[in-house]
Amino acid sequence: MEDQEKLSNLKLKLAQFAERIDELDPEETDVKDIDELIRMLDELEDRMK
C-alpha cells in the first residue's frame, strides 16, 4: 500500500473513531464500549506501521 493510500485510510479511521467517541453516552457506556475503542486504537496503530 502506498503512503498516500495509507494516509487516506488513516484519516478515515480517525474520523470513524472520533465519531464513535462523540456518539457515546457517558451514562450508558460500559466496558464493552471501552474495549471497542481500544480495539479501534490498536487497529490504527497497526496501520501506522
Phi and psi restraints in degrees (value plus and minus 20) as a CYANA .aco file:
   2 GLU   PHI     -98.9   -58.9
   2 GLU   PSI     142.6   182.6
   3 ASP   PHI     -79.4   -39.4
   3 ASP   PSI     -61.9   -21.9
   4 GLN   PHI     -83.3   -43.3
   4 GLN   PSI     -59.9   -19.9
   5 GLU   PHI     -86.5   -46.5
   5 GLU   PSI     -60.7   -20.7
   6 LYS   PHI     -82.1   -42.1
   6 LYS   PSI     -62.4   -22.4
   7 LEU   PHI     -84.6   -44.6
   7 LEU   PSI     -64.0   -24.0
   8 SER   PHI     -81.9   -41.9
   8 SER   PSI     -62.8   -22.8
   9 ASN   PHI     -84.1   -44.1
   9 ASN   PSI     -62.0   -22.0
  10 LEU   PHI     -83.5   -43.5
  10 LEU   PSI     -63.2   -23.2
  11 LYS   PHI     -80.4   -40.4
  11 LYS   PSI     -61.4   -21.4
  12 LEU   PHI     -82.6   -42.6
  12 LEU   PSI     -67.0   -27.0
  13 LYS   PHI     -84.5   -44.5
  13 LYS   PSI     -58.3   -18.3
  14 LEU   PHI     -84.8   -44.8
  14 LEU   PSI     -59.7   -19.7
  15 ALA   PHI     -84.0   -44.0
  15 ALA   PSI     -61.1   -21.1
  16 GLN   PHI     -84.2   -44.2
  16 GLN   PSI     -59.8   -19.8
  17 PHE   PHI     -83.7   -43.7
  17 PHE   PSI     -66.8   -26.8
  18 ALA   PHI     -82.1   -42.1
  18 ALA   PSI     -60.3   -20.3
  19 GLU   PHI     -82.6   -42.6
  19 GLU   PSI     -62.5   -22.5
  20 ARG   PHI     -82.3   -42.3
  20 ARG   PSI     -61.8   -21.8
  21 ILE   PHI     -85.0   -45.0
  21 ILE   PSI     -62.5   -22.5
  22 ASP   PHI     -81.4   -41.4
  22 ASP   PSI     -50.3   -10.3
  23 GLU   PHI     -99.8   -59.8
  23 GLU   PSI     -35.0     5.0
  24 LEU   PHI     -89.6   -49.6
  24 LEU   PSI     116.5   156.5
  25 ASP   PHI    -122.4   -82.4
  25 ASP   PSI      94.5   134.5
  26 PRO   PHI     -74.4   -34.4
  26 PRO   PSI     -50.1   -10.1
  27 GLU   PHI     -93.7   -53.7
  27 GLU   PSI     -42.2    -2.2
  28 GLU   PHI    -135.3   -95.3
  28 GLU   PSI     -19.1    20.9
  29 THR   PHI     -93.8   -53.8
  29 THR   PSI     113.1   153.1
  30 ASP   PHI    -145.5  -105.5
  30 ASP   PSI    -196.9  -156.9
  31 VAL   PHI     -79.4   -39.4
  31 VAL   PSI     -56.6   -16.6
  32 LYS   PHI     -79.5   -39.5
  32 LYS   PSI     -61.7   -21.7
  33 ASP   PHI     -84.5   -44.5
  33 ASP   PSI     -62.6   -22.6
  34 ILE   PHI     -85.6   -45.6
  34 ILE   PSI     -61.4   -21.4
  35 ASP   PHI     -79.6   -39.6
  35 ASP   PSI     -59.6   -19.6
  36 GLU   PHI     -84.7   -44.7
  36 GLU   PSI     -60.8   -20.8
  37 LEU   PHI     -84.4   -44.4
  37 LEU   PSI     -61.5   -21.5
  38 ILE   PHI     -83.9   -43.9
  38 ILE   PSI     -61.0   -21.0
  39 ARG   PHI     -81.2   -41.2
  39 ARG   PSI     -60.9   -20.9
  40 MET   PHI     -84.2   -44.2
  40 MET   PSI     -61.2   -21.2
  41 LEU   PHI     -85.1   -45.1
  41 LEU   PSI     -60.4   -20.4
  42 ASP   PHI     -81.3   -41.3
  42 ASP   PSI     -60.9   -20.9
  43 GLU   PHI     -84.4   -44.4
  43 GLU   PSI     -61.2   -21.2
  44 LEU   PHI     -83.2   -43.2
  44 LEU   PSI     -62.5   -22.5
  45 GLU   PHI     -81.0   -41.0
  45 GLU   PSI     -63.8   -23.8
  46 ASP   PHI     -82.3   -42.3
  46 ASP   PSI     -57.2   -17.2
  47 ARG   PHI     -89.8   -49.8
  47 ARG   PSI     -43.0    -3.0
  48 MET   PHI     -93.7   -53.7
  48 MET   PSI     -40.8    -0.8
